Amino acid sequence: MRRYHVWTLLCVSCFLTCAVLLMSRSSTEIECPDQSDPYLKKEEHIFQGEHLFDVKKDALETLNIPYTYLLGSLSKRKRFLTIGISSVKREKSNYLLTTIESIFHHSSQEELDQLIVVIYMANTKHTQNRKTAEEIERQFHSEIAAGHLIVISSYINAYPPLDNLKRNYNDPPNRVTFRSKQNVDYAFLVNFCANMSQYYLMLEDDVTCAMNFLTSIKTYIQKHNAPWTTVTFSNLGYIGKLYHSEDLQKLARFLLLFYDEMPCDWLLDLFYQSKTQRDKIQSKPSLFQHIGFYSSFQGSENKLKDKDFAETVEPYGDHPPASCFSDIKVYKDNTPDNVCFAGPSFFWGSDIKAGNYFTMTFNDAINIERISIITGTSQQPTDILRSGNVELGRQKVQSEGKKSCKLFSNIGKFENGTFSLDRINSAAGKSIDCLKIQVSASQAEWLIIQKVGIWVRQDTNTQ
């Protein structure tokens, strides 16, 4: 019996001793220390609950890549969406300005306030990057001033080796160099864009956008409740890939780790698979269309088109009954009346000269509160009105079978192919009989008038 009590006392003593030791240690020191561990010789504070390193702080912060600002600057305000585009000058034809124009052209003012576009100029010569930036500044100075557009570049000596790389897939050396540099270009771009917004959208520099694409993206992700890493809004290449901005640091490292292994689009697929997204998540119809004919690789032809791209025709304005006339030469059956009736058709004319006009004459006088006019289309993004004004008319007259107005007043000019005027003064927009688009300068491009949106004031009566 005494022996039993002795063993009991010993067991209880051991248990209490272990309990005291465990309670006095941090959660990371439950195991007995190895006396040969060199860290035991370090200062005691290392073992007081502090980590040797923090994964997110030390390993997943933005990389210390050197950037130079060519245009614009960062805003402290976090947006909903950052659109990133990496661009190099092509040997035969360039589409970057058209792509930028399409982004802004197909966004409402409310949508523009939620996005920022970052262009990464990836030419190896800084002089070429600067030259392209100057072209962008001439055409989009107002967007830059408003904080909607930033143009950046980096330095070629910041890149990892691009020559004498292993030839996977039996690619020739110049092809390996091209695709490896492209991976680094995108890595540098997404690294810069980390933490600028809630989401990040990757585009190429030769695409056009569907109307109100940002709203379509927002609607889709609000309805898609399942976890995701990548959602794609196009069938092709790197176009229309959407990411959470919090993943961009990981994506930048992923592209740099395997930059010389395979093409970028393959790596992007492996990235979402590595984050346990098993299948491709794609929204249809596609919101972006590839328009480039010549590739950035040696000017080779690239005629790929996204078969799922389709612009949705939605109500645009109140469509007051009207007749449309123009003195511009009509192309095929794209007549002025197409604009007066809701639908997918549009007006398309050629040989655009200063003084040409497009007039919409209303059946009854209306009170206008808002006007929005869109020229060009995603398929023909260059056929916009380069220089023109919008005029409101009163006192209907008829000449040579065409109805117009006797008195016109100018209310503003087109910018980047669009015209928008909201909250029109009730006196200025009262009793309007006509709306005229007046061409103020000749242009080599043809002209498409896609939509004329007119919103009628509801709180007053026509007099």
For each residue, the residues with C-beta under 8 A, 3 or more apart:
1: 4 5
2: 5 6
3: 6 7
4: 1 7 8
5: 1 2 8 9
6: 2 3 9 10
7: 3 4 10 11
8: 4 5 11 12
9: 5 6 12 13
10: 6 7 13 14
11: 7 8 14 15
12: 8 9 15 16
13: 9 10 16 17
14: 10 11 17 18
15: 11 12 18 19
16: 12 13 19 20
17: 13 14 20 21
18: 14 15 21 22
19: 15 16 22 23
20: 16 17 23 24
21: 17 18 24 25
22: 18 19 25 30
23: 19 20
24: 20 21
25: 21 22 29 30
26: 29 47 48 49
27: 30 49
28: 47 49
29: 25 26 33 47
30: 22 25 27
31:
32:
33: 29 37 40
34: 37 40
35: 40
36:
37: 33 34 40
38: 41 42
39: 42 46
40: 33 34 35 37
41: 38
42: 38 39 46
43: 46
44: 47 48
45: 48 50
46: 39 42 43 50 52
47: 26 28 29 44 50
48: 26 44 45
49: 26 27 28
50: 45 46 47
51: 54
52: 46
53: 57 58 59
54: 51 57 58 59
55: 58 59 60
56: 59 60 61
57: 53 54 60 61
58: 53 54 55 61
59: 53 54 55 56
60: 55 56 57 249 250 253
61: 56 57 58 249
62: 65 191 192 194 195 249 252
63: 191 249 252 253 256
64:
65: 62 154 158 188 191 192
66: 154 155 158
67: 152 153 154 188 192
68: 152 153 154 155
69: 72 73 150 151 152
70: 121 129 130 133 151 152 153
71: 133 136 137 144 149 150 151
72: 69 144 147 149 150 151
73: 69 147 150
74: 150 196
75: 79 116 147
76:
77:
78: 195 196 197 198
79: 75 82 114 115 116 196 197 198
80: 114 115 197 198 199 214 218
81: 114 115 116 197 198 199 200 201 214 217
82: 79 115 116 117 118 193 196 197 199 200 201 245
83: 103 115 116 117 118 200 201 203
84: 118 120 189 190 193 200 201 202 203
85: 96 99 100 117 118 119 120 189 203 204 205
86: 120 122 182 185 186 189 205
87: 96 119 120 121 122 132 205
88: 121 122 123 185 296
89: 94 123 128 132
90: 93 94 95 292 294 295 296 299
91: 294 298 299
92: 294 299
93: 90 292 293 294
94: 89 90 97 205
95: 90 98 99 205 206 207 291 292
96: 85 87 99 100 119 132 136 205 206
97: 94 100 101 135 136 139
98: 95 101 102 206 208 291 381 382
99: 85 95 96 102 103 203 204 205 206 207 208
100: 85 96 97 103 104 117 119 136 139 140 149
101: 97 98 104 105 139 140 381 384 416 417
102: 98 99 105 106 207 208 209 378 381
103: 83 99 100 106 107 117 203 209
104: 100 101 107 112 140 143 148 416
105: 101 102 209 374 376 381 384 416 417 418
106: 102 103 208 209 210 211 212 213 378
107: 103 104 111 112 115 212 213 214
108: 111 112 212 215
109: 112 113 420 422
110: 113 114
111: 107 108 114 115 212 214 215
112: 104 107 108 109 115 146 148
113: 109 110
114: 79 80 81 110 111 214
115: 79 80 81 82 83 107 111 112 148 197 214
116: 75 79 81 82 83 147 148 149 150 196 197
117: 82 83 85 100 103 143 148 149 150
118: 82 83 84 85 150 151 152 189 192 193 196
119: 85 87 96 100 136 149 150 151 152 205
120: 84 85 86 87 152 153 154 185 188 189 192
121: 70 87 88 128 129 132 133 151 152 153
122: 86 87 88 153 181 185
123: 88 89 126 128 129 132 153
124: 156
125: 128 129
126: 123 129 130 153
127: 130 131
128: 89 121 123 125 131 132
129: 70 121 123 125 126 132 133 153
130: 70 126 127 133 134
131: 127 128 134 135
132: 87 89 96 121 123 128 129 135 136
133: 70 71 121 129 130 136 137 151
134: 130 131 137 138
135: 97 131 132 138 139
136: 71 96 97 100 119 132 133 139 140 144 149 151
137: 71 133 134 140 141 144
138: 134 135 141
139: 97 100 101 135 136 416
140: 100 101 104 136 137 143 144 149 416
141: 137 138 144 145
142: 145 146 415
143: 104 117 140 146 148 149
144: 71 72 136 137 140 141 147 148 149 150
145: 141 142
146: 112 142 143
147: 72 73 75 116 144
148: 104 112 115 116 117 143 144
149: 71 72 100 116 117 119 136 140 143 144
150: 69 71 72 73 74 116 117 118 119 144
151: 69 70 71 72 118 119 121 133 136
152: 67 68 69 70 118 119 120 121 192
153: 67 68 70 120 121 122 123 126 129
154: 65 66 67 68 120 158 159 188
155: 66 68 158
156: 124 159
157:
158: 65 66 154 155 188
159: 154 156 162 181 184
160: 184 256 259 260
161: 164 165
162: 159 165 177 180 181 184
163: 173 177
164: 161 173
165: 161 162 173 176 177 180 260
166: 176 260
167: 170 171 172 173 176
168: 171 176 261 262
169: 262
170: 167
171: 167 168 175 176 179
172: 167 175 176
173: 163 164 165 167 176 177
174: 177 178 298
175: 171 172 178 179 297
176: 165 166 167 168 171 172 173 179 180 260
177: 162 163 165 173 174 180 181
178: 174 175 181 182 297
179: 171 175 176 182 183 262 263 264
180: 162 165 176 177 183 184 259 260
181: 122 159 162 177 178 184 185
182: 86 178 179 185 186 263 264
183: 179 180 186 187 255 256 258 259 260 263 264 267
184: 159 160 162 180 181 187 188 255 256 259
185: 86 88 120 122 181 182 188 189
186: 86 182 183 189 190 202 238 255 264
187: 183 184 190 191 251 252 253 255 256 259
188: 65 67 120 154 158 184 185 191 192 252
189: 84 85 86 118 120 185 186 192 193
190: 84 186 187 193 194 200 202 243 248 251 252 255
191: 62 63 65 187 188 194 248 249 252
192: 62 65 67 118 120 152 188 189
193: 82 84 118 189 190 196 197 200 245 248
194: 62 190 191 245 248 249 252
195: 62 78 245 248
196: 74 78 79 82 116 118 193 200 245
197: 78 79 80 81 82 115 116 193 200 245
198: 78 79 80 81 244 245
199: 80 81 82 217 221 242 243 244 245
200: 81 82 83 84 190 193 196 197 242 243 244 245 248
201: 81 82 83 84 217 233 240 241 242 243
202: 84 186 190 238 239 240 241 242 243
203: 83 84 85 99 103 207 238 239 240 288
204: 85 99 207 237 238 239 290 292
205: 85 86 87 94 95 96 99 119 292 296
206: 95 96 98 99 290 291 292
207: 95 99 102 203 204 234 239 288 289 290 291 292
208: 98 99 102 106 288 289 291 378 379 381
209: 102 103 105 106 213 287 288 378
210: 106 213 216 285 286 287 288 289 309 310 311 312 378
211: 106 311 312 314 374
212: 106 107 108 111 215 216
213: 106 107 209 210 216 217 233 287 288
214: 80 81 107 111 114 115 217 218
215: 108 111 212 218 219
216: 210 212 213 219 220 233 283 287
217: 81 199 201 213 214 220 221 233 242 283 287
218: 80 214 215 221 222
219: 215 216 222 223
220: 216 217 223 224 231 233 283
221: 199 217 218 224 231 242
222: 218 219
223: 219 220
224: 220 221 228 231 281
225:
226:
227: 277
228: 224 231 272 277 281
229: 243 244 247 271 272 275 276 277
230: 241 242 243 268 271 272 277 280 281
231: 220 221 224 228 241 242 281 282 283
232: 235 240 241 242 280 281 282 283
233: 201 213 216 217 220 239 240 241 242 282 283 286 287 288
234: 207 237 239 240 286 287 288 289 290 306 309
235: 232 282 286 306 307 308
236: 239 290 304 306
237: 204 234 265 290 304
238: 186 202 203 204 241 264 265 268
239: 202 203 204 207 233 234 236 288 290 306
240: 201 202 203 232 233 234 286 287 288
241: 201 202 230 231 232 233 238 268
242: 199 200 201 202 217 221 230 231 232 233
243: 190 199 200 201 202 229 230 247 248 251
244: 198 199 200 229 247
245: 82 193 194 195 196 197 198 199 200 248
246: 249
247: 229 243 244 250 251 275
248: 190 191 193 194 195 200 243 245 251 252
249: 60 61 62 63 191 194 246 252 253
250: 60 247 253 254 271
251: 187 190 243 247 248 254 255 271
252: 62 63 187 188 190 191 194 248 249 255 256
253: 60 63 187 249 250 256 257
254: 250 251 257 258 267 270 271 274
255: 183 184 186 187 190 251 252 258 259 264 267
256: 63 160 183 184 187 252 253 259
257: 253 254
258: 183 254 255 261 262 267 270
259: 160 180 183 184 187 255 256
260: 160 165 166 176 180 183
261: 168 258 267
262: 168 169 179 258 266 267
263: 179 182 183 266 267
264: 179 182 183 186 238 255 267 268
265: 237 238 268 269
266: 262 263 269 270
267: 183 254 255 258 261 262 263 264 270 271
268: 230 238 241 264 265 271 272
269: 265 266 272 273 280
270: 254 258 266 267 273 274
271: 229 230 250 251 254 267 268 274 275
272: 228 229 230 268 269 275 277 280
273: 269 270 276 277 278
274: 254 270 271
275: 229 247 271 272
276: 229 273
277: 227 228 229 230 272 273 281
278: 273
279:
280: 230 232 269 272
281: 224 228 230 231 232 277
282: 231 232 233 235
283: 216 217 220 231 232 233 286 287
284: 308
285: 210 308 309 310 312
286: 210 233 234 235 240 283 289 306 308 309 310
287: 209 210 213 216 217 233 234 240 283 309
288: 203 207 208 209 210 213 233 234 239 240 306 309
289: 207 208 210 234 286 305 306 309 378 379
290: 204 206 207 234 236 237 239 302 304 305 306
291: 95 98 206 207 208 379 381
292: 90 93 95 204 205 206 207 295 302
293: 93 301 302 303
294: 90 91 92 93 299 300 301 302
295: 90 292 298 299 300 301 302
296: 88 90 205
297: 175 178 300
298: 91 174 295
299: 90 91 92 294 295
300: 294 295 297
301: 293 294 295
302: 290 292 293 294 295
303: 293
304: 236 237 290
305: 289 290 309
306: 234 235 236 239 286 288 289 290 309
307: 235
308: 235 284 285 286
309: 210 234 285 286 287 288 289 305 306 378
310: 210 285 286
311: 210 211 344 377 378
312: 210 211 285
313: 342 343 344
314: 211
315: 319 342
316: 342 372 451 453
317: 372 451 452 453 454 455
318: 454 455 456
319: 315 341 342 454
320: 362 363 364 366 454 456
321: 362 363 364
322: 340 360 361 362 363
323: 337 340 360 361 363 403
324: 336 337 339 340 347 358 359 360 361
325: 336 358 359 361 402 403 404
326: 330 336 347 349 356 357 358 359
327: 356 357
328: 349 350 351 352 356 357 358 439 447
329: 349 350 351
330: 326 334 335 336 347 348 349
331: 334 348 349 350 446
332: 348
333:
334: 330 331 338 345 346 347 348 349 448
335: 330 338 347
336: 324 325 326 330 339 340 347 358
337: 323 324 340 341
338: 334 335 341 343 345 346 347
339: 324 336 346 347 358 360 449 451 452
340: 322 323 324 336 337 360
341: 319 337 338 345
342: 313 315 316 319
343: 313 338
344: 311 313
345: 334 338 341
346: 334 338 339 377 448 449 450 451
347: 324 326 330 334 335 336 338 339 358 447 448 449
348: 330 331 332 334 380 383 446 447 448
349: 326 328 329 330 331 334 352 356 446 447
350: 328 329 331 446 447
351: 328 329
352: 328 349 356 385 439 442 443 445 446 447
353: 356 439 442
354: 439 440 441 442
355: 438 439
356: 326 327 328 349 352 353 438 439
357: 326 327 328 436 437 438 439
358: 324 325 326 328 336 339 347 436 437 449
359: 324 325 326 393 402 404 405 434 435 436 437
360: 322 323 324 339 340 434 435 436 452
361: 322 323 324 325 396 403 404 405 433 434
362: 320 321 322 365 366 432 433 434 435
363: 320 321 322 323
364: 320 321 462
365: 362 394 431 432 433 462
366: 320 362 431 432 454 456 462
367: 426 429 430 431 432 456 457 460 462
368: 371 392 424 429 432 435 454 455 456 457
369: 422 423 424 429 455 456 457 458
370: 421 422 423 424 453 454 455
371: 368 390 411 419 420 421 424 435 452 453 454 455
372: 316 317 418 419 420 421 451 453
373: 390 414 418 419 420 437 449 451 452 453
374: 105 211 417 418 450 451 453
375: 383 384 385 414 417 418 447 448 449 450
376: 105 380 381 382 383 384 417 448 450
377: 311 346 380 381 383 448 450
378: 102 106 208 209 210 289 309 311 381
379: 208 289 291
380: 348 376 377 383 446 448
381: 98 101 102 105 208 291 376 377 378 384
382: 98 376 445
383: 348 375 376 377 380 445 446 447 448
384: 101 105 375 376 381 416 417 418 445 447 448
385: 352 375 388 414 417 437 439 443 447 449
386: 414 417 441 443 445
387: 413 414 439 440 441 443
388: 385 413 414 437 438 439 440 441
389: 410 412 413 414 437 438 440
390: 371 373 410 411 412 413 414 419 421 435 436 437 438
391: 408 409 410 411 435 436 438
392: 368 408 409 411 428 429 432 434 435 436
393: 359 404 405 406 407 408 409 432 433 434 435 436
394: 365 405 406 407 431 432 433 434
395: 405 406 407 433
396: 361 403 404 405 406 433 434
397: 403 404 405 406
398: 401 402 403 404
399: 402 404
400:
401: 398
402: 325 359 398 399
403: 323 325 361 396 397 398
404: 325 359 361 393 396 397 398 399 434 436
405: 359 361 393 394 395 396 397 408 433 434 436
406: 393 394 395 396 397
407: 393 394 395
408: 391 392 393 405 434 436
409: 391 392 393 428
410: 389 390 391
411: 371 390 391 392 421 424 428
412: 389 390 419 421
413: 387 388 389 390 419 440
414: 373 375 385 386 387 388 389 390 417 418 419
415: 142 418 419
416: 101 104 105 139 140 384
417: 101 105 374 375 376 384 385 386 414
418: 105 372 373 374 375 384 414 415
419: 371 372 373 390 412 413 414 415
420: 109 371 372 373
421: 370 371 372 390 411 412 424
422: 109 369 370
423: 369 370
424: 368 369 370 371 411 421 428 429
425: 428 429
426: 367 429 430 457 460
427: 430
428: 392 409 411 424 425
429: 367 368 369 392 424 425 426 432 457
430: 367 426 427 460 462 463
431: 365 366 367 394 462 463
432: 362 365 366 367 368 392 393 394 429 435
433: 361 362 365 393 394 395 396 405
434: 359 360 361 362 392 393 394 396 404 405 408
435: 359 360 362 368 371 390 391 392 393 432 452 454
436: 357 358 359 360 390 391 392 393 404 405 408
437: 357 358 359 373 385 388 389 390 449
438: 355 356 357 388 389 390 391
439: 328 352 353 354 355 356 357 385 387 388 442 443 447
440: 354 387 388 389 413
441: 354 386 387 388
442: 352 353 354 439
443: 352 385 386 387 439 447
444:
445: 352 382 383 384 386
446: 331 348 349 350 352 380 383
447: 328 347 348 349 350 352 375 383 384 385 439 443
448: 334 346 347 348 375 376 377 380 383 384
449: 339 346 347 358 373 375 385 437 452
450: 346 374 375 376 377
451: 316 317 339 346 372 373 374
452: 317 339 360 371 373 435 449
453: 316 317 370 371 372 373 374
454: 317 318 319 320 366 368 370 371 435
455: 317 318 368 369 370 371
456: 318 320 366 367 368 369
457: 367 368 369 426 429 460
458: 369
459:
460: 367 426 430 457
461:
462: 364 365 366 367 430 431
463: 430 431
